[in-house]
Amino acid sequence: MKHPSSRLLRLALTLILLLALAAVFLSPYLTLQQLRAAAEARDAQAFSRHVDFDALRGQLKQGVQRKLAGQERGTDGQPTPASAFGAALAGALLGPMVDALITPESLARLMQGQSPLRAAGPLGGEAPGSSVLQTQMGYESPNRFVFAIARHGELPVELVLHREQLLFWKLAELRLP
């Protein structure tokens, strides 16, 4: 017969391990909830704590340039010189525009299903009442968590959180439709 204290110790260690695993699994959901709360409260500083602006801006610039360069292909499957030139020109104009548009305010509006380009008021603003938002979230990999948001009938915008440490996540990627 096993000693009751060793059984109790094993039970306590198992419970601690399960709680730790739950914390690791649920941490991006908590970060997303904090981002939403900061957006609703119009708290740009709290929102900014969960965003890696440099990574986000760099990824968005590269993604848009890849889309522009890949739209027109020649017979050999490579981008045409005209599309490559257009992508380079757009890239030169795109940089300052992305830098100006990726702000806590515009990201908060995006999370609420609004246009990030809206020039009205401070962080948050009024949510559109006529359209229902569809959201979906989940792990893409152990270090990537995707939050997709779209109005009914539209393609989703995906906000991707990257793991910073075991329990901490930051918004570092934005995928446009």
LINVENZI-V852927 format. One record per residue. N is the residue number from 1. PHI is phi as a letter, one per 30 degrees, with the letter a starting at -180 (* if undefined). PSI is psi in radians with two decimals (999 if undefined). Layout:
# LINVENZI-V852927
n=[N,N]
phi=[PHI,PHI]
psi=[PSI,PSI]
This chain:
# LINVENZI-V852927
n=[1,2,3,4,5,6,7,8,9,10,11,12,13,14,15,16,17,18,19,20,21,22,23,24,25,26,27,28,29,30,31,32,33,34,35,36,37,38,39,40,41,42,43,44,45,46,47,48,49,50,51,52,53,54,55,56,57,58,59,60,61,62,63,64,65,66,67,68,69,70,71,72,73,74,75,76,77,78,79,80,81,82,83,84,85,86,87,88,89,90,91,92,93,94,95,96,97,98,99,100,101,102,103,104,105,106,107,108,109,110,111,112,113,114,115,116,117,118,119,120,121,122,123,124,125,126,127,128,129,130,131,132,133,134,135,136,137,138,139,140,141,142,143,144,145,146,147,148,149,150,151,152,153,154,155,156,157,158,159,160,161,162,163,164,165,166,167,168,169,170,171,172,173,174,175,176,177]
phi=[*,d,d,e,d,d,d,d,d,d,d,d,d,d,d,d,d,d,d,d,d,d,d,d,d,d,e,d,d,d,d,d,d,d,d,d,d,d,d,d,d,h,c,d,d,d,d,d,d,c,b,c,d,d,d,d,d,d,d,d,d,d,d,d,d,d,d,d,d,c,d,c,c,d,d,d,i,c,e,d,e,d,d,d,d,d,d,d,d,d,d,d,d,d,e,d,d,d,e,d,d,d,b,e,d,d,d,d,d,d,d,c,i,c,d,d,d,e,d,d,g,d,e,j,i,c,d,d,d,d,c,c,d,c,b,b,b,l,d,c,a,e,c,b,b,c,c,c,b,a,d,e,i,c,d,d,c,c,c,c,c,c,d,c,b,e,c,c,b,b,d,b,a,b,c,c,d]
psi=[2.32,2.63,2.34,-0.56,-0.60,-0.61,-0.71,-0.69,-0.78,-0.72,-0.75,-0.75,-0.68,-0.75,-0.74,-0.73,-0.75,-0.70,-0.68,-0.75,-0.71,-0.71,-0.73,-0.76,-0.72,-0.15,-0.70,-0.53,-0.69,-0.75,-0.75,-0.70,-0.69,-0.67,-0.78,-0.76,-0.72,-0.66,-0.78,-0.61,-0.07,0.72,1.59,-0.63,-0.79,-0.66,-0.77,-0.47,-0.39,0.29,2.31,1.57,-0.69,-0.83,-0.72,-0.83,-0.77,-0.77,-0.71,-0.73,-0.80,-0.73,-0.75,-0.70,-0.72,-0.74,-0.79,-0.72,-0.50,0.00,-0.73,2.09,2.53,-3.05,-0.44,0.02,-0.07,2.72,2.48,2.73,-0.63,-0.73,-0.59,-0.74,-0.77,-0.70,-0.69,-0.76,-0.76,-0.65,-0.67,-0.66,-0.50,-0.69,-1.03,-0.59,-0.78,-0.75,-0.69,-0.52,-0.46,1.58,2.86,-0.66,-0.81,-0.66,-0.65,-0.72,-0.71,-0.73,-0.43,0.14,0.27,2.91,2.28,-0.25,-0.14,2.29,-0.01,2.66,-3.10,-3.09,2.34,-1.53,-2.95,2.30,2.51,2.24,-0.37,-0.31,2.48,2.28,2.42,2.21,2.67,2.46,2.68,2.98,2.35,-0.55,3.04,-0.40,0.17,2.30,2.22,2.29,1.97,2.39,2.38,2.66,2.74,2.20,-0.07,2.78,2.54,2.66,2.31,2.20,2.17,2.13,2.39,2.45,2.24,-0.78,-2.96,-0.74,0.02,2.45,2.64,2.51,2.05,0.04,2.50,2.10,2.04,2.65,999]
